[in-house]
Amino acid sequence: MLAVHLVSFFFSKLQEDPTKKVDRFLYAMRLHDDQLKDISARFQAEIKKGLSSESNAAATVKMLPTHVRSTPDGKEKGQFLALDLGGSKFKVLQVKVREGMGIRRGGVELEEKTYPIPKELLVGRGTELFDHVSKSLKDFMHVRNISLEKKHPLAFTFSFPCDHSSLDQGLLLNWSKNYRVRGLQGKDVVQTLRDSIDRSGDMNIEVLAMVNDTVATMMTCGFDDNFCEVGLIIGTGTNACYMEALCHIDLVEGDEGRMCVNTEWGAFGDDGALNEFITEFDRDVDAASNNPGKQIFEKMISGMYLGELVRLVVLKMAKLGLLFDGRVSDALRTKGKITTAHVAAMEQYKDGLKNTKDILMELDLSPSSDDCVAVQHVSTIVSFRSSNLVAAGLAAILSRIKQNRNLRTLRITVGVDGTVYKTHPQYPKRLHKVVRRLLPECHVRFVLSDSGSSKGAALVTAVAQRLASQRKKVDEALSPLRLNQEQLQLVKARMRAGLETGLKTKGSSAIKMLPSFVYRTPDGTERGKYLALDLGGTNFRALLVNFKKGLQQNSRVYHKIYAIPLEIMQGTGEELFDHIAQCVSDFLDYMGMKKARLPAGFTFSFPCEQTALDTGTLVSWTKGYKATDCEGHDIVNMLREAIKRRNEFDLDIVALVNDTVGTMMSCAYEDPRCEIGLIAGTGTNVCYMEDLKNIKKTEQKIGKMCINTEWGGLGDDGSLDEIITPYDHEVNQNSINPGKQRFEKLTSGMYLGEVVRQVLLDLTREGLLFRGHVTEALKTPGIFETKYLSQIESDRLALLQVRAILQQLGLDSNCDDSIIVKEVCGVVSRRAAQLCGAGMAALVDKIRENRGLDHLNITVGVDGALYKLHPHFSQVLQETARVLAPQCHVTFLLSEEGSGKGAALISAVARQRHGQK
């Protein structure tokens, strides 16, 4: 009864506008923007699900890693054979990629031949299909006079879902597009191809890469457009791929760089996610397909199904009397009689209605003009829904890329291929318009791929070869900076020899081994108020330390930091010490203690020859200081004179202290086993408690004294020449003290950034970075500060943020550049940490042997921004020391207020030693 009422209702509407009739009948296919945004959000959720190792198994959108890690940059070159298998025919090609021509310094030349695939092979055995492919390849080589003896690289476009573990390996997941070949599912397709080539004999072929047609399309368009990072197929089947950050792809190890992901989005909806958008016609198409319940999204979109959807709609409307006066022909009842080519013809701008009439008459129908208008409108709604669904999926991908990069706007290019996109007259314009409407903040360009899937496979191979060549050259450049165990043992031996020589020599030696006249570490009984002054870098610190009852928890520290301008650092000595006196005056005002004559310790982090605790002659400036009339003068006396000139306050300068010694004393206050101090910051140095009997420079032979090694001078005598690289040579030559502090220039924060800059400069000149463009910024000494190493090497920092740092420095980088820059920073900082670790191993082994111990337990007090702030420096240093000194258990203790508080402790220990309280 309901059916009768429905027919009556439809007949009452026969006289109305035929398009409105169709609109009402196909209301469920006419998707509005809110529905498209909902579908897009659902697809974005599927993307996340597919990328996660925890949920991938249950995901319908498999997000398959392709192991394609870079798009073309125009430098690719070479000759390749290519196979393109994915439809009813397949192609064999010779592809020539060469430099020096075309839009991006490269051109691609193609010679191709298309070979049919007999229908029986589509349902036969896999070996039979691939034997046919191999025979066709051999025929192509013969026809083109390509040598069979010479080795030829081959790229393989295989347009079916595969699980890749590498670029040249892929397990077939399932067939699609009417392929039902037996015995290949779950097998390695590349190996199957190799086996068939071997069986055919006489060909010397190396299969280097297998890619999906979607990936190949992206690569082809990427050759002509830097911004192409998405590939889209809308043809017999449909799919999309895009460049995803590797850190988000759980199925692949590593998190540096990018990788193209083949979404296989045709399966979206297989889990019911699209049920509320599926019509009865979609269900009929699915039920009659070769794979019911699978590839639901594809069946709503692709060329294989659009014609059939139109046929089923027209058939239903005819049965209901809404078309052809209710007449239904046998042809209209026959599956496949309306094709996607018919759909495209019906929507031609000028001849669409004529084409519609011709097509309907071929189906033994007698359409009226209204029938033709209605059927044309059915075709429009079905194809429009297809482009809308593609737009929704594409919007999800583009939104993800924009979010990953934390961008407000995104400029990107989509490479497109496929017969529907190419041949349907209205499809591209509709797709572009809807994408831009859904994502107004994205500037999306669509580029039609030229010989996309075939040329793209060759380009994937060419890119892989370029990256391999680039990788080899980068490895060669960085090789001298990578130290092996033998080299580290050599450094340890040279450091040990340098330490011994410095102790025995009263004259000059590379490692100065300066007596500090600090005879013991704190014992916890220190008390009173002490002023500590700390000069060692670009800042000066003034501190007031109050030790109460000798309990560490009752020591209070107040401090203030003052900048040392460059013109003061490199002016006259008098200007420098007048500036320091002014800072001390300000601090005493700040503390309200200007009238008190406090005992003071002066931390002075430069090499000094001391003859007593409160005197010291500057041996040489380091760390960028060049103040005149200081070297060879008593530093304490220069400070006293500056205080006199100011005539505002007075100090009792009890001790001149190196920052390394101060660090050791500060940590020894916390841990009695601390007998070594290490600085790894702007500069580097180490001190330790040495038996007086081993120090030739002092008369006393009983007890111990802290020795300030000034180990930064190791190598000044040529002892490190075996590990000095050309980059180090450049840094040394451009420094303010060429030939001096060679170990420090390999290990300290003042120089590591400059070593990195020299490496980047060399790699750029070789065309391996920044597209070979040497910018003024890159040529500027000092621009790459060591703090950038710590930031760039942070495990939490994404490559996008690395690019942002490089852009701040005027270095325009792509993802591949960022990976290399991060690697260079890691190699340079690792070498620095290993060298410090080797030096530390030499020192602790020396202490152990001096004491005649089989095993030594000792603590090292450490300070310095490089050690504290760099994400890996401390770990590498400690591990190196452990490996090179296996009989020593070394604990590293970070210093708090180290060198300043240490100076106060030395003053307190000295006053105790002389009986002053």
C-alpha positions in Angstrom: 0.0 0.0 0.0 2.9 2.4 0.9 4.5 1.7 -2.5 1.2 2.7 -4.3 1.1 6.0 -2.4 4.7 6.6 -3.2 4.1 6.0 -6.9 1.1 8.3 -6.9 3.2 10.9 -5.2 6.0 10.7 -7.7 3.5 10.8 -10.7 2.0 14.0 -9.2 5.5 15.5 -9.5 6.1 14.5 -13.1 5.3 18.0 -14.5 7.8 19.8 -12.3 11.4 20.9 -13.1 13.3 17.7 -13.7 16.4 18.8 -11.8 14.3 19.5 -8.7 12.8 16.0 -9.0 16.3 14.5 -9.0 17.4 16.8 -6.2 14.6 15.4 -4.0 15.2 11.8 -5.0 19.0 12.0 -4.4 18.8 14.3 -1.3 21.1 11.9 0.6 23.9 12.3 -2.0 23.9 16.2 -1.8 26.4 16.8 1.0 26.5 20.2 2.6 29.6 21.8 4.2 28.8 20.7 7.8 28.6 17.1 6.6 31.9 17.4 4.7 33.6 18.9 7.8 32.2 16.0 9.8 33.6 13.5 7.3 36.9 15.3 7.2 37.2 15.1 11.0 36.4 11.4 11.0 39.0 10.8 8.4 41.6 12.8 10.4 40.8 10.5 13.3 41.4 7.5 11.1 44.8 9.0 10.0 45.9 9.1 13.7 44.6 5.6 14.3 46.5 4.3 11.3 49.8 6.0 12.3 49.7 4.6 15.8 51.3 1.2 16.4 48.7 0.6 19.1 45.7 1.1 16.9 47.0 0.3 13.4 45.9 -3.3 13.4 42.3 -2.2 13.9 42.5 0.8 11.5 40.7 0.7 8.2 43.0 3.5 6.8 46.3 1.7 7.0 48.7 4.7 6.5 51.4 2.6 5.0 55.0 3.9 5.2 56.6 4.0 1.8 60.2 4.6 2.8 60.3 7.5 0.4 62.0 10.1 2.6 62.5 13.1 0.3 60.9 14.9 -2.6 63.0 15.8 -5.6 65.3 18.9 -5.4 66.2 19.2 -9.1 69.7 17.6 -8.7 68.6 14.1 -9.6 70.1 12.5 -12.6 70.6 9.2 -14.3 68.9 6.7 -16.7 66.4 4.3 -15.4 64.0 1.6 -16.6 60.5 1.7 -15.2 57.6 -0.6 -15.0 54.0 0.7 -14.3 51.5 -2.0 -13.3 48.1 -1.1 -12.0 45.3 -1.4 -14.6 44.3 -3.5 -17.5 47.5 -2.5 -19.3 51.0 -1.8 -18.1 53.8 0.3 -19.4 57.6 -0.2 -19.8 59.6 3.0 -19.9 63.1 4.3 -20.3 63.4 7.5 -18.2 66.3 9.9 -18.4 66.8 12.4 -15.6 69.5 15.0 -16.2 70.7 18.3 -14.8 71.0 21.6 -16.6 67.6 22.1 -18.1 64.0 22.5 -17.3 62.2 24.4 -14.5 64.3 23.2 -11.7 67.7 22.5 -13.3 66.5 19.2 -14.5 64.5 17.6 -17.3 62.9 14.2 -17.7 62.8 12.4 -21.0 60.5 9.4 -21.5 60.3 6.6 -24.0 57.5 4.2 -23.3 55.5 1.3 -24.7 52.2 0.0 -23.5 51.6 -3.8 -23.2 48.2 -5.4 -22.8 47.6 -7.9 -20.0 45.5 -10.9 -21.1 42.4 -11.2 -18.9 43.2 -14.7 -17.9 46.4 -13.4 -16.2 44.3 -11.2 -13.9 42.9 -14.3 -12.3 45.8 -16.6 -12.8 49.0 -17.4 -10.9 51.3 -14.6 -9.7 54.3 -16.2 -11.4 52.5 -16.2 -14.8 51.6 -12.5 -14.5 55.2 -11.5 -13.6 56.7 -13.7 -16.3 54.6 -11.8 -18.8 55.9 -8.5 -17.3 59.5 -9.7 -17.6 59.0 -10.8 -21.2 57.5 -7.4 -22.0 60.5 -5.7 -20.4 62.9 -7.8 -22.4 61.0 -7.0 -25.6 61.1 -3.2 -24.8 64.9 -3.4 -24.3 65.2 -5.2 -27.6 63.0 -2.7 -29.5 64.9 0.3 -28.0 68.3 -1.2 -28.5 69.1 -1.1 -24.8 72.0 -3.3 -23.9 71.1 -6.5 -22.1 74.6 -6.9 -20.7 74.9 -3.5 -19.0 73.4 -3.2 -15.5 70.2 -1.1 -15.5 68.5 0.3 -12.4 64.7 -0.3 -12.5 61.9 1.5 -10.7 58.6 -0.3 -10.3 55.2 1.4 -9.9 52.8 -1.1 -8.3 49.4 0.4 -7.7 48.2 -2.0 -5.0 48.4 -1.8 -1.2 51.8 -3.1 0.1 53.5 -3.2 3.5 57.0 -1.8 2.9 59.9 -2.5 5.2 62.3 -0.7 2.8 62.1 1.1 -0.5 62.9 -2.1 -2.5 60.7 -4.6 -0.5 56.9 -4.8 -0.2 54.4 -7.4 0.9 51.1 -7.4 -1.1 48.3 -6.8 1.4 45.4 -7.2 -1.1 44.4 -6.9 -4.7 41.9 -4.3 -6.0 40.7 -3.0 -9.4 39.5 -6.4 -10.7 42.9 -8.1 -10.1 42.5 -11.5 -8.4 45.9 -13.0 -9.1 46.6 -16.1 -6.9 49.6 -16.9 -4.7 51.0 -13.3 -4.2 49.1 -12.0 -1.2 51.5 -11.7 1.7 54.5 -12.2 -0.6 57.3 -9.8 -1.4 56.3 -8.3 -4.8 59.8 -7.0 -5.6 61.3 -10.4 -5.0 58.7 -12.0 -7.2 59.7 -9.5 -10.0 63.4 -10.3 -9.5 62.7 -14.0 -9.7 60.8 -13.6 -13.0 63.5 -11.4 -14.5 66.1 -14.1 -13.5 63.9 -16.8 -15.1 63.7 -14.8 -18.4 67.5 -14.7 -18.5 70.0 -12.4 -20.3 68.9 -9.2 -18.5 71.1 -7.4 -15.9 68.4 -5.6 -13.9 68.7 -4.1 -10.4 65.2 -3.3 -8.9 65.9 -0.3 -6.7 62.5 0.9 -5.7 58.8 0.0 -5.7 56.3 2.7 -5.2 52.5 3.2 -5.3 51.1 5.2 -8.2 50.0 7.9 -5.8 53.5 8.3 -4.4 54.9 8.4 -7.9 52.4 11.1 -8.9 53.5 13.3 -5.9 57.2 12.8 -6.9 56.6 13.7 -10.5 54.9 16.9 -9.6 57.5 17.5 -6.9 60.2 17.6 -9.5 58.7 20.8 -10.9 57.2 22.3 -7.7 59.1 22.6 -4.4 55.8 22.8 -2.5 54.3 19.5 -3.7 54.0 17.2 -0.7 50.7 15.5 -1.4 49.8 13.0 -4.2 46.2 12.3 -5.2 44.7 9.7 -7.6 41.2 10.0 -8.8 40.8 7.4 -11.6 39.8 3.8 -11.8 40.7 3.7 -8.1 41.4 6.5 -5.6 44.1 7.2 -3.1 46.2 9.9 -1.5 49.6 10.1 0.0 51.5 12.9 1.8 54.8 13.7 3.5 54.4 13.0 7.3 56.8 13.8 10.1 58.7 10.5 10.8 58.2 11.0 14.6 54.5 10.4 14.1 54.9 7.1 12.2 55.1 4.5 14.8 55.6 1.7 12.4 59.0 3.0 11.3 62.0 3.3 13.6 63.6 6.7 14.1 62.0 10.2 14.5 64.2 12.4 12.3 62.9 13.7 9.0 59.9 12.9 6.9 58.4 9.9 5.0 55.7 9.7 2.5 52.7 7.8 3.8 50.4 5.9 1.5 47.0 6.4 3.2 45.1 3.8 1.2 42.1 5.9 1.9 39.8 3.8 -0.3 39.1 1.6 2.8 37.8 4.6 4.8 34.3 3.6 6.0 34.9 -0.2 6.0 34.3 -0.1 9.8 31.0 1.7 9.4 32.4 5.3 9.9 30.4 6.4 6.8 27.2 4.5 7.3 25.0 7.6 7.8 26.2 9.0 4.5 25.8 5.7 2.5 22.8 5.4 0.2 20.9 2.4 -1.0 22.7 2.7 -4.3 26.1 2.6 -2.6 24.9 -0.6 -0.8 23.8 -2.1 -4.1 27.2 -1.3 -5.8 29.0 -2.8 -2.8 26.9 -6.0 -2.7 27.5 -6.6 -6.4 31.3 -5.9 -6.2 34.1 -8.4 -6.0 34.9 -7.3 -2.5 31.7 -6.6 -0.5 32.2 -4.5 2.6 35.7 -3.4 1.5 36.9 -0.1 -0.1 33.7 1.7 0.8 35.1 5.2 0.3 36.6 4.2 -3.1 33.2 2.9 -4.2 31.6 6.3 -3.5 34.4 8.1 -5.4 36.3 6.3 -8.1 35.9 5.9 -11.8 35.4 2.1 -11.4 32.0 2.8 -9.7 30.6 6.2 -10.7 29.0 5.0 -13.9 27.4 2.1 -12.1 26.0 4.4 -9.4 24.4 6.5 -12.1 23.0 3.4 -13.8 21.4 2.2 -10.5 19.9 5.6 -9.8 18.4 5.9 -13.3 17.1 2.3 -13.1 15.4 3.0 -9.8 13.8 6.2 -11.1 12.6 4.5 -14.2 11.0 1.7 -12.2 9.2 4.3 -10.1 7.9 5.9 -13.3 10.0 9.1 -12.8 11.9 8.6 -16.1 11.1 7.2 -19.6 7.4 6.9 -18.7 8.3 4.0 -16.5 9.9 2.0 -19.3 13.0 0.0 -18.4 15.2 -1.6 -21.1 17.3 -4.8 -20.7 20.4 -2.8 -21.3 19.6 -0.4 -18.4 19.2 -3.5 -16.2 22.7 -4.7 -17.2 25.7 -4.0 -14.9 28.4 -1.9 -16.5 26.3 -0.4 -19.3 26.9 3.1 -18.0 30.6 3.9 -17.5 32.5 6.7 -16.0 33.4 7.9 -19.5 29.6 8.2 -20.1 29.3 10.3 -16.9 32.0 12.6 -18.2 30.4 12.9 -21.6 27.0 13.7 -20.1 28.5 16.6 -18.2 30.2 18.2 -21.2 29.6 22.0 -21.1 28.2 22.4 -24.6 27.3 18.9 -25.8 26.3 17.3 -22.5 22.6 17.0 -23.2 23.2 15.7 -26.7 25.6 13.1 -25.3 23.1 12.1 -22.7 20.5 11.5 -25.3 22.9 9.4 -27.4 23.9 7.3 -24.4 20.3 6.7 -23.4 19.3 5.7 -26.9 22.2 3.2 -27.0 20.5 1.7 -24.0 17.4 1.1 -26.0 15.6 4.0 -24.3 13.5 6.7 -25.8 14.2 9.7 -23.6 12.3 13.0 -23.6 14.2 16.2 -23.3 13.2 16.3 -19.6 14.5 12.8 -19.2 17.8 13.9 -20.6 18.0 16.9 -18.3 17.2 14.6 -15.3 19.7 11.9 -16.2 22.4 14.6 -16.8 21.6 16.0 -13.3 21.8 12.5 -11.7 25.3 12.2 -13.3 26.2 15.7 -11.9 25.0 14.8 -8.3 26.9 11.5 -8.3 30.2 13.0 -9.6 29.8 16.1 -7.4 29.4 13.9 -4.4 32.6 12.2 -5.5 34.6 15.4 -5.7 33.1 16.6 -2.4 34.2 13.4 -0.6 37.7 13.8 -2.1 37.8 17.4 -0.9 36.8 16.3 2.6 39.6 13.7 2.7 42.1 16.1 1.3 41.1 18.8 3.8 41.9 16.3 6.6 45.4 15.7 5.2 46.1 19.4 4.7 44.8 20.3 8.1 47.1 17.7 9.7 50.1 19.0 7.8 49.3 22.5 8.9 48.8 21.5 12.5 52.0 19.4 12.5 54.0 22.5 11.4 52.1 24.8 13.8 51.3 27.2 11.0 48.4 29.7 10.7 48.5 29.4 6.9 49.8 26.7 4.6 51.1 27.0 1.1 51.2 23.5 -0.5 50.8 21.8 -3.9 48.8 18.7 -4.6 50.0 16.5 -7.5 47.0 14.8 -9.2 46.5 12.0 -11.7 43.7 9.7 -12.7 41.2 9.5 -15.6 38.3 11.0 -13.6 40.3 14.1 -12.8 41.8 14.3 -16.3 38.7 13.6 -18.4 35.7 14.8 -16.4 35.1 18.4 -17.6 33.8 19.8 -14.3 35.5 17.6 -11.7 38.8 19.6 -11.1 37.1 22.9 -10.7 34.5 21.5 -8.3 37.2 19.8 -6.2 39.4 22.9 -6.0 36.5 25.1 -5.0 35.3 22.9 -2.2 38.8 22.4 -0.8 39.4 26.1 -0.7 36.0 26.6 0.9 36.7 24.0 3.6 40.3 25.4 4.2 40.3 29.1 3.5 43.6 29.5 5.4 45.4 27.1 3.0 46.8 28.2 -0.3 46.4 25.0 -2.3 47.7 24.6 -5.8 46.7 21.5 -7.9 49.2 20.3 -10.5 48.2 17.7 -13.1 50.8 15.0 -13.2 52.5 14.4 -16.6 53.2 10.6 -17.0 53.0 10.6 -13.3 53.1 7.1 -12.0 55.8 6.0 -14.5 58.1 9.0 -14.3 57.5 9.3 -10.5 58.9 5.8 -9.9 62.1 6.7 -11.7 62.3 9.9 -9.7 61.9 8.0 -6.5 64.9 5.9 -7.6 66.8 9.0 -8.6 66.1 10.7 -5.3 67.2 7.6 -3.4 70.4 7.6 -5.4 70.9 11.3 -4.7 70.3 10.8 -1.0 72.7 7.9 -0.9 75.4 9.9 -2.7 74.7 12.9 -0.4 74.8 10.6 2.6 78.2 9.3 1.6 79.6 12.8 1.1 78.3 14.0 4.4 79.7 10.9 6.2 83.1 11.6 4.5 83.0 15.2 5.7 82.1 14.3 9.3 84.3 11.2 9.5 87.4 13.1 10.9 85.1 14.4 13.7 84.0 10.9 14.8 86.6 9.5 17.2 87.1 5.8 17.6 88.3 4.0 20.8 91.9 4.0 19.6 91.9 7.7 19.1 90.4 8.3 22.5 93.0 6.1 24.1 95.6 8.2 22.3 94.1 11.4 23.8 94.0 9.8 27.2 97.7 8.9 26.9 98.7 12.4 25.7 96.7 14.0 28.5 98.4 11.8 31.1 101.8 12.7 29.6 100.9 16.4 29.6 99.8 16.3 33.3 103.1 14.6 34.4 105.2 17.0 32.3 103.5 20.0 33.7 104.0 18.8 37.3 107.8 18.3 36.8 108.5 21.4 34.7 109.1 24.8 36.3 109.3 26.4 32.8 106.6 26.4 30.1 104.6 23.3 29.2 101.4 22.8 27.2 99.4 21.9 30.4 100.5 24.5 33.0 99.7 22.5 36.2 99.5 25.7 38.3 99.7 25.5 42.1 96.6 27.1 43.7 97.9 27.2 47.3 94.7 25.6 48.4 95.8 22.9 50.7 92.6 21.2 51.7 88.9 20.9 51.0 86.2 22.1 53.4 85.4 20.0 56.5 82.0 21.7 57.4 83.3 23.8 60.3 83.6 27.0 58.2 81.5 30.0 59.3 81.2 33.7 58.9 80.4 36.2 56.1 82.6 36.3 53.0 82.5 38.3 49.8 83.1 36.3 46.6 83.9 38.0 43.3 83.7 35.9 40.1 85.1 36.9 36.7 85.3 34.2 34.0 83.1 35.0 31.0 80.9 37.7 29.7 79.5 38.3 33.1 80.9 39.3 36.5 79.2 38.1 39.7 79.4 39.5 43.2 78.2 37.2 46.1 77.8 37.4 49.8 78.1 34.0 51.5 77.2 33.5 55.1 78.3 30.2 56.7 76.4 29.6 59.9 77.6 27.0 62.4 79.3 25.1 59.6 76.1 23.4 58.5 75.5 23.4 54.8 71.8 24.0 55.1 72.6 27.2 57.0 74.8 28.7 54.3 73.1 31.6 52.7 74.1 33.1 49.3 73.1 36.5 48.0 74.4 37.5 44.5 74.1 40.0 41.7 75.2 39.6 38.1 76.8 42.4 36.0 77.6 42.3 32.3 81.1 42.9 30.9 80.8 44.8 27.7 83.0 43.7 24.8 84.8 47.0 24.7 85.8 46.5 28.4 86.9 42.9 27.7 89.1 44.1 24.9 90.1 47.5 26.3 92.8 48.4 28.8 93.4 46.5 32.1 92.7 49.6 34.1 89.3 50.0 32.5 88.5 46.4 33.2 89.4 46.5 36.9 87.7 49.9 37.3 84.5 48.4 35.9 84.8 45.5 38.4 85.4 47.9 41.3 82.3 49.8 40.2 80.2 46.5 40.2 81.5 45.6 43.7 80.6 49.1 44.9 77.1 48.7 43.6 76.7 45.3 45.2 77.9 46.5 48.6 75.4 49.3 48.4 72.7 46.8 47.4 73.6 44.7 50.5 74.1 47.7 52.8 77.6 46.6 53.7 79.8 49.3 52.2 81.4 50.2 55.5 82.3 46.6 56.5 85.8 45.4 55.6 84.9 41.8 54.5 87.3 39.0 53.7 87.0 38.3 50.0 87.8 35.5 47.6 88.4 36.5 43.9 87.5 33.8 41.4 89.5 34.6 38.3 89.0 32.0 35.6 92.1 32.6 33.6 95.6 30.9 33.8 97.6 32.5 36.6 101.0 31.7 38.1 100.5 31.9 41.9 103.2 32.2 44.5 100.7 32.5 47.3 97.0 32.2 47.8 96.4 35.9 47.5 98.8 36.7 44.6 98.7 35.6 41.0 100.3 36.7 37.7 98.1 36.4 34.6 99.8 34.0 32.2 97.5 34.6 29.2 93.9 35.7 28.5 91.4 33.2 27.1 87.7 33.2 26.3 87.8 36.3 24.2 89.5 38.6 26.7 92.2 40.9 25.4 92.5 43.7 28.0 95.9 45.2 27.7 98.6 45.6 30.4 97.3 42.5 32.3 99.4 39.6 31.2 102.5 39.3 33.4 100.9 41.4 36.1 99.5 40.5 39.6 95.8 40.4 39.2 95.0 40.8 42.9 97.2 43.9 43.0 95.4 45.3 40.0 92.0 44.9 41.7 93.4 46.5 44.9 94.6 49.5 43.0 91.2 49.9 41.3 89.5 49.8 44.7 91.9 52.5 46.0 91.2 54.7 42.9 87.5 54.4 43.7 88.1 55.2 47.4 84.6 54.1 48.5 85.1 50.8 50.3 87.9 48.4 51.3 88.2 44.6 51.0 90.5 42.1 52.6 91.3 39.9 49.5 92.3 36.6 51.1 92.4 34.4 48.0 92.8 34.4 44.3 90.8 31.4 43.0 90.4 29.7 39.7 86.7 28.9 38.9 87.6 25.2 38.6 89.1 25.2 42.1 86.1 27.1 43.4 83.8 24.5 41.8 85.7 21.7 43.5 85.6 23.4 46.9 81.8 24.1 46.6 81.1 20.4 45.8 83.5 19.2 48.5 81.4 21.1 51.0 78.5 18.7 50.0 80.6 15.6 49.4 83.9 14.9 51.2 85.0 12.6 48.4 85.1 15.5 45.9 88.8 16.0 45.0 88.3 17.1 41.4 86.8 20.1 39.8 85.6 20.3 36.2 84.4 23.3 34.1 82.7 22.6 30.8 81.2 25.8 29.7 82.5 28.8 27.8 85.9 27.5 28.5 87.1 24.1 29.9 89.4 23.2 32.7 90.0 20.7 35.5 91.7 20.8 38.9 92.4 18.1 41.5 94.1 17.5 44.8 97.7 16.4 44.2 100.3 15.1 46.6 102.8 17.9 47.3 105.7 15.4 46.9 104.8 15.2 43.2 104.8 19.0 42.6 108.3 20.1 41.6 107.2 23.8 41.7 106.7 23.9 45.5 109.1 23.5 48.4 106.6 21.8 50.7 106.5 18.0 50.3 104.0 16.9 53.0 100.3 17.0 52.4 98.3 17.9 49.3 97.6 21.0 47.2 95.0 21.6 44.5 96.5 21.9 41.1 94.8 24.0 38.4 95.8 22.0 35.3 94.7 24.5 32.6 94.2 21.4 30.5 92.8 23.6 27.7 96.4 24.0 26.5 96.8 20.3 25.6 97.8 20.2 22.0 99.6 23.5 21.9 102.8 21.5 21.4 101.3 19.5 18.5 100.4 16.5 20.6 96.8 16.4 19.2 97.7 17.0 15.6 96.4 13.5 14.6 92.8 14.4 15.5 92.8 18.1 14.5 90.5 18.6 11.4 90.5 21.3 8.8 87.5 22.8 10.5 89.5 23.0 13.8 92.3 24.6 11.9 90.0 27.3 10.5 88.6 28.0 14.0 92.1 28.2 15.4 93.4 30.5 12.7 90.5 32.9 13.1 90.7 33.0 16.9 92.3 35.8 18.9 95.0 33.4 20.1 96.1 31.2 17.2 98.0 28.1 18.2 96.9 28.4 21.9 94.4 26.5 23.9 94.0 23.8 21.2 92.2 21.3 23.5 89.8 24.1 24.7 89.0 24.9 21.1 87.9 21.3 20.5 85.8 21.1 23.6 84.5 24.4 25.0 81.3 26.3 24.5 83.1 29.3 23.1 84.2 27.4 20.0 81.8 24.5 19.4 79.3 26.7 17.5 82.1 28.0 15.3 83.3 24.5 14.5 79.7 23.7 13.5 79.6 26.8 11.3 82.8 25.8 9.5 81.4 22.3 8.9 78.1 23.8 7.6 80.0 26.2 5.4 82.0 23.3 3.8 78.9 21.2 3.3 77.1 24.1 1.6 80.0 24.8 -0.7 79.9 21.1 -1.7 76.2 21.5 -2.5 75.1 19.2 0.3 73.2 21.9 2.3 70.9 24.9 1.8 70.8 24.1 -2.0 74.5 25.1 -2.2 73.6 28.7 -1.4 76.3 30.3 0.9 74.6 33.2 2.6 76.2 36.1 4.3 74.9 34.8 7.6 76.7 31.5 7.1 79.9 33.4 6.3 79.7 35.4 9.6 82.0 34.2 12.4 80.3 33.7 15.7 76.7 33.7 14.4 76.2 30.0 15.3 76.4 30.2 19.1 76.9 27.1 21.1 73.5 27.6 22.8 72.0 26.6 19.4 73.7 23.2 19.6 71.9 22.5 22.9 68.6 23.7 21.4 68.9 21.8 18.1 70.0 18.5 19.8 67.2 18.5 22.3 65.2 15.3 22.0 62.0 17.2 22.5 62.7 19.5 19.5 61.0 18.7 16.3 62.7 19.4 12.9 60.2 22.2 12.3 61.7 24.0 15.3 65.2 23.3 14.1 64.2 25.0 10.8 62.8 28.0 12.9 66.2 28.3 14.7 68.0 28.2 11.3 65.7 30.8 9.9 66.5 33.1 12.8 70.1 32.8 11.7 69.2 33.7 8.2 69.5 30.1 7.0 66.6 29.0 4.9 66.4 25.3 5.3 64.3 22.4 4.2 63.6 19.2 6.2 66.7 17.4 4.8 68.9 20.4 5.7 67.6 20.3 9.2 68.4 16.7 9.7 72.0 17.3 8.5 72.5 20.4 10.7 71.2 18.4 13.7 73.6 15.6 12.8 76.6 18.0 12.5 75.7 19.5 15.9 75.6 16.1 17.4 78.9 15.0 16.0 80.7 18.1 17.1 79.3 18.1 20.6 79.8 14.4 21.0 83.5 14.7 20.1 83.9 17.5 22.7 82.3 15.4 25.4 84.4 12.3 24.5 87.6 14.4 24.6 86.7 15.7 28.0 85.9 12.1 29.1 89.2 10.9 27.8 91.0 13.7 29.7 89.1 12.8 32.9 90.0 9.1 32.5 93.6 10.1 32.3 93.3 12.2 35.5 91.4 9.6 37.7 93.7 6.8 36.6 96.7 9.0 37.6 95.2 9.6 41.0 94.5 5.9 41.4 98.0 4.9 40.5 99.6 7.6 42.7 97.7 6.2 45.6 98.6 2.6 44.8 94.9 1.6 44.5 93.3 -1.2 42.5 90.0 0.7 42.6 89.3 4.4 43.1 86.0 5.9 44.3 86.1 9.7 43.7 83.7 12.6 43.1 84.1 15.3 40.5 82.4 18.7 41.1 81.1 20.1 37.8 80.0 23.5 36.6 79.5 25.1 33.2 76.6 25.7 30.8 77.7 23.1 28.3 77.6 20.4 30.9 74.4 21.6 32.5 72.3 22.6 29.5 73.4 20.4 26.6 71.0 17.4 26.4 73.7 14.8 25.8 77.1 16.2 26.8 77.2 15.0 30.4 76.1 11.5 29.6 78.7 11.0 26.8 81.4 12.5 29.0 80.6 10.1 31.9 80.3 7.1 29.6 83.7 7.8 27.9 85.4 8.2 31.3 83.9 5.0 32.5 85.0 3.0 29.5 88.5 4.4 29.4 89.1 4.2 33.2 87.3 0.9 34.2 89.1 0.7 37.6 87.7 4.0 38.8 84.1 4.7 40.0 83.6 8.4 39.3 80.6 10.3 40.6 79.8 13.6 38.9 78.2 16.2 41.2 76.7 19.4 39.8 77.9 22.5 41.6 75.4 25.1 42.9 76.8 28.6 43.0 80.0 26.8 42.4 82.9 29.1 41.6 81.5 32.0 43.7 80.6 30.0 46.8 83.9 28.1 46.3 85.9 31.3 46.5 84.2 32.1 49.8 85.0 28.6 51.1 88.6 28.9 50.1 88.8 32.3 52.0 87.2 30.6 55.0 89.5 27.6 54.9 92.5 29.9 54.5 91.5 32.0 57.6 91.0 28.8 59.6 94.5 27.6 58.5 96.0 30.9 59.8 94.0 30.8 63.0 91.6 33.6 62.2 88.0 33.3 63.1 
